[in-house]
Amino acid sequence: MQCPRCASTHIRKNGKKASKQNYICVQCSRQFIDAYDLQGYSEEIKRECLEMYVNGLGFRAIERLKNVHYTTVITWVKKTGKILPNLPEGDEIPEVTQVDELETFVGKKNKIWL
């Protein structure tokens, strides 16, 4: 293990912070937590979650299947969306359009009170 500031290997344990081992560098007095404790989800899990989203699965369904919080999946989708190139706007009007089925029923429900 090395100090992130000076790359020294002369370090000591320095208590715990948020139930993670805290270390201190003897040479530069920098306090830090071991980098291995800060790892998140693997790239394979991220890719699988993004594929599920692209294939039409909802965020909460992905959460139930992969045990990854839905806001984490939303963050991954936003980051990936920023990386993708912007497509030029086309002047063509599509012949076939998909509309959400719930949109067509808004305001048309009969309110029956028993």
N, CA, C and O atoms as a DFTB+ gen file, in Angstrom:
456 C
 N C O
     1  1       0.845      -1.173       0.000
     2  2       0.000       0.000       0.000
     3  2       0.892       1.238       0.000
     4  3       1.924       1.273       0.670
     5  1       0.479       2.258      -0.763
     6  2       1.262       3.488      -0.872
     7  2       0.413       4.693      -0.504
     8  3      -0.814       4.673      -0.606
     9  1       1.098       5.735      -0.076
    10  2       0.437       7.008       0.209
    11  2       0.019       7.639      -1.125
    12  3       0.819       7.676      -2.059
    13  1      -1.219       8.135      -1.228
    14  2      -1.651       8.753      -2.485
    15  2      -0.946      10.076      -2.780
    16  3      -0.905      10.497      -3.936
    17  1      -0.396      10.735      -1.777
    18  2       0.273      12.019      -1.990
    19  2       1.745      11.838      -2.364
    20  3       2.184      12.353      -3.393
    21  1       2.517      11.111      -1.539
    22  2       3.969      11.030      -1.746
    23  2       4.441       9.652      -2.206
    24  3       5.636       9.465      -2.434
    25  1       3.549       8.698      -2.344
    26  2       3.850       7.335      -2.791
    27  2       4.779       6.583      -1.832
    28  3       5.415       5.608      -2.230
    29  1       4.861       7.016      -0.608
    30  2       5.677       6.325       0.384
    31  2       4.969       5.058       0.833
    32  3       3.741       5.016       0.905
    33  1       5.748       4.028       1.135
    34  2       5.174       2.783       1.640
    35  2       5.257       2.696       3.160
    36  3       4.875       1.682       3.744
    37  1       5.752       3.750       3.805
    38  2       5.873       3.783       5.260
    39  2       4.596       4.391       5.836
    40  3       4.513       5.598       6.060
    41  1       3.607       3.536       6.072
    42  2       2.310       4.002       6.564
    43  2       1.936       3.205       7.809
    44  3       2.481       2.134       8.076
    45  1       0.987       3.764       8.565
    46  2       0.505       3.125       9.798
    47  2      -1.012       3.221       9.854
    48  3      -1.625       4.090       9.234
    49  1      -1.594       2.312      10.610
    50  2      -3.033       2.380      10.842
    51  2      -3.318       3.581      11.726
    52  3      -2.525       3.922      12.603
    53  1      -4.463       4.221      11.485
    54  2      -4.804       5.421      12.233
    55  2      -6.292       5.429      12.596
    56  3      -6.997       6.402      12.328
    57  1      -6.763       4.336      13.207
    58  2      -8.157       4.274      13.643
    59  2      -9.091       3.896      12.514
    60  3      -8.657       3.481      11.439
    61  1     -10.383       4.045      12.771
    62  2     -11.400       3.731      11.775
    63  2     -12.317       4.925      11.593
    64  3     -12.598       5.666      12.535
    65  1     -12.774       5.095      10.374
    66  2     -13.705       6.172      10.053
    67  2     -14.833       5.554       9.236
    68  3     -14.591       4.972       8.179
    69  1     -16.040       5.675       9.715
    70  2     -17.218       5.093       9.080
    71  2     -17.009       3.598       8.855
    72  3     -17.305       3.077       7.780
    73  1     -16.507       2.929       9.857
    74  2     -16.233       1.493       9.878
    75  2     -15.250       1.034       8.804
    76  3     -15.240      -0.142       8.440
    77  1     -14.422       1.948       8.293
    78  2     -13.356       1.608       7.346
    79  2     -12.014       1.978       7.961
    80  3     -11.900       2.977       8.671
    81  1     -11.018       1.177       7.687
    82  2      -9.697       1.396       8.257
    83  2      -9.082       2.675       7.698
    84  3      -9.035       2.874       6.485
    85  1      -8.611       3.541       8.597
    86  2      -7.959       4.789       8.223
    87  2      -6.453       4.604       8.394
    88  3      -6.004       3.978       9.353
    89  1      -5.677       5.154       7.457
    90  2      -4.223       5.047       7.510
    91  2      -3.605       6.443       7.515
    92  3      -4.244       7.415       7.113
    93  1      -2.352       6.533       7.974
    94  2      -1.621       7.797       7.963
    95  2      -0.216       7.533       7.435
    96  3       0.423       6.545       7.797
    97  1       0.247       8.424       6.583
    98  2       1.603       8.324       6.049
    99  2       2.569       8.922       7.073
   100  3       2.331      10.013       7.590
   101  1       3.652       8.209       7.363
   102  2       4.626       8.669       8.360
   103  2       5.423       9.858       7.816
   104  3       5.809      10.742       8.580
   105  1       5.673       9.886       6.512
   106  2       6.506      10.953       5.940
   107  2       5.760      12.268       5.747
   108  3       6.263      13.322       6.136
   109  1       4.560      12.224       5.146
   110  2       3.869      13.492       4.839
   111  2       2.640      13.730       5.715
   112  3       1.989      14.764       5.563
   113  1       2.301      12.825       6.618
   114  2       1.168      12.929       7.552
   115  2      -0.190      12.966       6.860
   116  3      -1.157      13.453       7.446
   117  1      -0.286      12.474       5.655
   118  2      -1.558      12.418       4.936
   119  2      -2.382      11.255       5.450
   120  3      -1.879      10.136       5.554
   121  1      -3.654      11.507       5.777
   122  2      -4.560      10.454       6.200
   123  2      -5.374      10.006       4.987
   124  3      -5.787      10.831       4.173
   125  1      -5.602       8.703       4.870
   126  2      -6.358       8.187       3.730
   127  2      -6.955       6.828       4.083
   128  3      -6.573       6.191       5.065
   129  1      -7.899       6.409       3.253
   130  2      -8.538       5.105       3.375
   131  2      -8.038       4.265       2.211
   132  3      -7.836       4.782       1.113
   133  1      -7.839       2.984       2.440
   134  2      -7.344       2.087       1.406
   135  2      -8.248       2.148       0.176
   136  3      -9.472       2.092       0.296
   137  1      -7.646       2.263      -0.996
   138  2      -8.401       2.411      -2.245
   139  2      -9.263       1.195      -2.541
   140  3     -10.280       1.328      -3.223
   141  1      -8.898       0.020      -2.058
   142  2      -9.685      -1.168      -2.338
   143  2     -11.038      -1.127      -1.640
   144  3     -11.959      -1.819      -2.073
   145  1     -11.192      -0.352      -0.591
   146  2     -12.470      -0.237       0.099
   147  2     -13.460       0.629      -0.675
   148  3     -14.660       0.582      -0.403
   149  1     -12.983       1.412      -1.625
   150  2     -13.827       2.376      -2.312
   151  2     -14.339       1.875      -3.658
   152  3     -14.921       2.651      -4.415
   153  1     -14.137       0.603      -3.972
   154  2     -14.565       0.088      -5.258
   155  2     -16.078      -0.006      -5.314
   156  3     -16.732      -0.339      -4.326
   157  1     -16.630       0.295      -6.494
   158  2     -18.065       0.225      -6.683
   159  2     -18.442      -1.030      -7.443
   160  3     -17.836      -2.083      -7.247
   161  1     -19.448      -0.924      -8.318
   162  2     -19.910      -2.047      -9.104
   163  2     -18.940      -2.328     -10.247
   164  3     -18.259      -1.424     -10.732
   165  1     -18.886      -3.576     -10.668
   166  2     -17.997      -3.952     -11.766
   167  2     -18.547      -3.410     -13.085
   168  3     -19.723      -3.066     -13.198
   169  1     -17.667      -3.346     -14.069
   170  2     -18.075      -2.858     -15.391
   171  2     -19.088      -3.810     -16.026
   172  3     -19.941      -3.375     -16.800
   173  1     -19.005      -5.086     -15.712
   174  2     -19.948      -6.056     -16.256
   175  2     -21.361      -5.798     -15.743
   176  3     -22.320      -5.865     -16.512
   177  1     -21.497      -5.504     -14.451
   178  2     -22.819      -5.195     -13.878
   179  2     -23.372      -3.918     -14.512
   180  3     -24.553      -3.854     -14.852
   181  1     -22.515      -2.900     -14.672
   182  2     -22.968      -1.652     -15.300
   183  2     -23.469      -1.909     -16.716
   184  3     -24.526      -1.415     -17.108
   185  1     -22.697      -2.693     -17.486
   186  2     -23.071      -2.976     -18.870
   187  2     -24.397      -3.737     -18.920
   188  3     -25.258      -3.427     -19.743
   189  1     -24.567      -4.727     -18.047
   190  2     -25.814      -5.499     -18.021
   191  2     -27.005      -4.619     -17.670
   192  3     -28.069      -4.745     -18.278
   193  1     -26.838      -3.735     -16.701
   194  2     -27.937      -2.830     -16.315
   195  2     -28.291      -1.882     -17.456
   196  3     -29.468      -1.628     -17.709
   197  1     -27.278      -1.358     -18.143
   198  2     -27.538      -0.457     -19.268
   199  2     -28.212      -1.192     -20.419
   200  3     -29.088      -0.634     -21.078
   201  1     -27.814      -2.436     -20.668
   202  2     -28.475      -3.231     -21.710
   203  2     -29.928      -3.491     -21.352
   204  3     -30.801      -3.436     -22.218
   205  1     -30.194      -3.773     -20.087
   206  2     -31.575      -3.992     -19.647
   207  2     -32.408      -2.735     -19.867
   208  3     -33.558      -2.813     -20.299
   209  1     -31.822      -1.570     -19.567
   210  2     -32.546      -0.314     -19.756
   211  2     -32.832      -0.064     -21.232
   212  3     -33.941       0.328     -21.596
   213  1     -31.827      -0.290     -22.084
   214  2     -32.005      -0.074     -23.522
   215  2     -33.061      -1.023     -24.086
   216  3     -33.778      -0.667     -25.021
   217  1     -33.159      -2.217     -23.528
   218  2     -34.143      -3.193     -23.997
   219  2     -35.528      -2.982     -23.407
   220  3     -36.422      -3.800     -23.625
   221  1     -35.720      -1.889     -22.657
   222  2     -37.057      -1.509     -22.219
   223  2     -37.410      -1.832     -20.792
   224  3     -38.548      -1.601     -20.384
   225  1     -36.490      -2.355     -20.015
   226  2     -36.782      -2.655     -18.616
   227  2     -36.740      -1.363     -17.800
   228  3     -35.890      -0.508     -18.050
   229  1     -37.622      -1.211     -16.853
   230  2     -37.672      -0.017     -16.022
   231  2     -36.581      -0.015     -14.966
   232  3     -35.972      -1.047     -14.683
   233  1     -36.342       1.147     -14.390
   234  2     -35.280       1.301     -13.397
   235  2     -35.526       0.429     -12.167
   236  3     -34.601      -0.211     -11.666
   237  1     -36.751       0.400     -11.683
   238  2     -37.038      -0.385     -10.475
   239  2     -37.009      -1.885     -10.760
   240  3     -36.683      -2.675      -9.874
   241  1     -37.342      -2.282     -11.977
   242  2     -37.232      -3.698     -12.342
   243  2     -35.764      -4.121     -12.374
   244  3     -35.418      -5.221     -11.944
   245  1     -34.907      -3.240     -12.886
   246  2     -33.471      -3.515     -12.892
   247  2     -32.967      -3.614     -11.458
   248  3     -32.140      -4.469     -11.141
   249  1     -33.467      -2.736     -10.595
   250  2     -33.073      -2.772      -9.182
   251  2     -33.426      -4.119      -8.554
   252  3     -32.620      -4.694      -7.823
   253  1     -34.629      -4.621      -8.840
   254  2     -35.047      -5.900      -8.274
   255  2     -34.213      -7.063      -8.804
   256  3     -33.901      -7.990      -8.057
   257  1     -33.853      -7.023     -10.078
   258  2     -33.128      -8.141     -10.681
   259  2     -31.639      -8.143     -10.347
   260  3     -31.055      -9.204     -10.124
   261  1     -31.025      -6.968     -10.310
   262  2     -29.571      -6.883     -10.154
   263  2     -29.125      -6.399      -8.777
   264  3     -27.926      -6.362      -8.502
   265  1     -30.059      -6.029      -7.911
   266  2     -29.730      -5.504      -6.578
   267  2     -28.830      -4.275      -6.659
   268  3     -27.908      -4.117      -5.860
   269  1     -29.104      -3.412      -7.628
   270  2     -28.414      -2.135      -7.783
   271  2     -29.478      -1.058      -7.633
   272  3     -30.503      -1.111      -8.313
   273  1     -29.261      -0.089      -6.763
   274  2     -30.278       0.931      -6.509
   275  2     -30.623       1.662      -7.806
   276  3     -29.748       1.944      -8.624
   277  1     -31.912       1.963      -7.980
   278  2     -32.365       2.545      -9.238
   279  2     -31.743       3.910      -9.523
   280  3     -31.543       4.252     -10.688
   281  1     -31.430       4.700      -8.495
   282  2     -30.795       5.998      -8.764
   283  2     -29.376       5.814      -9.287
   284  3     -28.879       6.657     -10.034
   285  1     -28.722       4.724      -8.905
   286  2     -27.402       4.419      -9.450
   287  2     -27.523       4.118     -10.936
   288  3     -26.699       4.573     -11.729
   289  1     -28.540       3.356     -11.320
   290  2     -28.753       3.039     -12.732
   291  2     -29.075       4.314     -13.505
   292  3     -28.597       4.490     -14.626
   293  1     -29.871       5.200     -12.931
   294  2     -30.187       6.470     -13.592
   295  2     -28.917       7.270     -13.820
   296  3     -28.748       7.862     -14.887
   297  1     -28.017       7.302     -12.839
   298  2     -26.751       8.017     -12.979
   299  2     -25.919       7.420     -14.108
   300  3     -25.321       8.158     -14.891
   301  1     -25.873       6.096     -14.199
   302  2     -25.124       5.442     -15.280
   303  2     -25.716       5.792     -16.636
   304  3     -24.973       6.020     -17.592
   305  1     -27.045       5.839     -16.737
   306  2     -27.703       6.165     -18.002
   307  2     -27.373       7.599     -18.405
   308  3     -27.098       7.862     -19.576
   309  1     -27.395       8.529     -17.449
   310  2     -27.083       9.927     -17.751
   311  2     -25.641      10.085     -18.211
   312  3     -25.374      10.809     -19.170
   313  1     -24.698       9.408     -17.531
   314  2     -23.290       9.490     -17.917
   315  2     -23.068       8.922     -19.315
   316  3     -22.320       9.485     -20.114
   317  1     -23.723       7.811     -19.597
   318  2     -23.586       7.199     -20.915
   319  2     -24.203       8.088     -21.985
   320  3     -23.673       8.190     -23.091
   321  1     -25.315       8.728     -21.662
   322  2     -25.968       9.629     -22.615
   323  2     -25.107      10.828     -22.974
   324  3     -25.166      11.315     -24.103
   325  1     -24.300      11.315     -22.022
   326  2     -23.420      12.448     -22.308
   327  2     -22.270      12.053     -23.230
   328  3     -21.749      12.887     -23.971
   329  1     -21.875      10.778     -23.183
   330  2     -20.770      10.300     -24.009
   331  2     -21.205      10.096     -25.459
   332  3     -20.412      10.289     -26.381
   333  1     -22.459       9.707     -25.661
   334  2     -22.945       9.400     -27.010
   335  2     -22.951      10.643     -27.888
   336  3     -23.181      11.747     -27.395
   337  1     -22.703      10.477     -29.180
   338  2     -22.718      11.640     -30.077
   339  2     -24.146      12.132     -30.301
   340  3     -25.099      11.354     -30.272
   341  1     -24.272      13.423     -30.523
   342  2     -25.579      14.009     -30.803
   343  2     -25.948      13.736     -32.255
   344  3     -25.145      13.951     -33.163
   345  1     -27.174      13.260     -32.463
   346  2     -27.631      13.012     -33.817
   347  2     -28.231      14.289     -34.385
   348  3     -28.903      15.028     -33.666
   349  1     -27.998      14.559     -35.666
   350  2     -28.613      15.751     -36.261
   351  2     -30.119      15.576     -36.351
   352  3     -30.620      14.473     -36.567
   353  1     -30.822      16.668     -36.183
   354  2     -32.279      16.600     -36.249
   355  2     -32.703      16.409     -37.690
   356  3     -32.251      17.121     -38.586
   357  1     -33.569      15.449     -37.899
   358  2     -34.045      15.171     -39.249
   359  2     -35.301      15.969     -39.561
   360  3     -36.061      16.327     -38.661
   361  1     -35.515      16.245     -40.846
   362  2     -36.703      16.974     -41.282
   363  2     -37.851      16.033     -41.619
   364  3     -38.963      16.476     -41.906
   365  1     -37.578      14.732     -41.583
   366  2     -38.596      13.764     -41.950
   367  2     -39.565      13.532     -40.797
   368  3     -39.176      13.526     -39.629
   369  1     -40.816      13.345     -41.144
   370  2     -41.833      12.982     -40.158
   371  2     -41.988      11.473     -40.240
   372  3     -42.238      10.945     -41.324
   373  1     -41.849      10.770     -39.134
   374  2     -41.945       9.309     -39.192
   375  2     -43.357       8.853     -39.535
   376  3     -44.342       9.473     -39.134
   377  1     -43.436       7.751     -40.289
   378  2     -44.736       7.208     -40.662
   379  2     -45.375       6.456     -39.503
   380  3     -46.596       6.457     -39.352
   381  1     -44.547       5.816     -38.687
   382  2     -45.045       5.044     -37.553
   383  2     -44.457       5.637     -36.284
   384  3     -43.250       5.863     -36.194
   385  1     -45.314       5.884     -35.309
   386  2     -44.861       6.447     -34.041
   387  2     -45.427       5.605     -32.918
   388  3     -46.579       5.173     -32.967
   389  1     -44.613       5.376     -31.914
   390  2     -45.069       4.614     -30.752
   391  2     -45.476       5.598     -29.664
   392  3     -44.708       6.488     -29.298
   393  1     -46.690       5.428     -29.151
   394  2     -47.208       6.291     -28.100
   395  2     -47.494       5.413     -26.880
   396  3     -48.013       4.304     -27.003
   397  1     -47.155       5.916     -25.737
   398  2     -47.409       5.163     -24.516
   399  2     -48.908       4.962     -24.352
   400  3     -49.686       5.909     -24.468
   401  1     -49.310       3.720     -24.080
   402  2     -50.728       3.407     -23.978
   403  2     -51.420       4.125     -22.835
   404  3     -52.620       4.383     -22.920
   405  1     -50.710       4.455     -21.776
   406  2     -51.333       5.153     -20.661
   407  2     -51.671       6.589     -21.024
   408  3     -52.593       7.176     -20.457
   409  1     -50.936       7.150     -21.958
   410  2     -51.173       8.535     -22.376
   411  2     -52.562       8.696     -22.999
   412  3     -53.187       9.748     -22.862
   413  1     -53.040       7.662     -23.677
   414  2     -54.324       7.774     -24.365
   415  2     -55.512       7.713     -23.414
   416  3     -56.616       8.109     -23.788
   417  1     -55.311       7.222     -22.189
   418  2     -56.411       7.077     -21.250
   419  2     -56.518       8.227     -20.251
   420  3     -57.429       8.239     -19.424
   421  1     -55.612       9.180     -20.314
   422  2     -55.639      10.277     -19.355
   423  2     -56.912      11.095     -19.554
   424  3     -57.197      11.554     -20.660
   425  1     -57.655      11.269     -18.504
   426  2     -58.867      12.075     -18.550
   427  2     -60.079      11.332     -19.086
   428  3     -61.148      11.934     -19.186
   429  1     -59.971      10.075     -19.430
   430  2     -61.100       9.342     -19.993
   431  2     -61.652       8.280     -19.057
   432  3     -62.536       7.512     -19.437
   433  1     -61.141       8.234     -17.849
   434  2     -61.649       7.240     -16.897
   435  2     -62.987       7.707     -16.343
   436  3     -63.183       8.890     -16.064
   437  1     -63.886       6.775     -16.192
   438  2     -65.169       7.098     -15.573
   439  2     -65.002       7.045     -14.071
   440  3     -64.476       6.077     -13.523
   441  1     -65.445       8.070     -13.427
   442  2     -65.354       8.114     -11.974
   443  2     -66.666       7.617     -11.390
   444  3     -67.660       8.340     -11.320
   445  1     -66.633       6.375     -10.981
   446  2     -67.829       5.773     -10.390
   447  2     -67.594       5.637      -8.902
   448  3     -66.668       4.955      -8.463
   449  1     -68.434       6.287      -8.140
   450  2     -68.313       6.234      -6.672
   451  2     -69.442       5.359      -6.150
   452  3     -70.612       5.606      -6.443
   453  1     -69.109       4.384      -5.410
   454  2     -70.140       3.480      -4.866
   455  2     -70.476       3.862      -3.444
   456  3     -71.319       3.222      -2.816
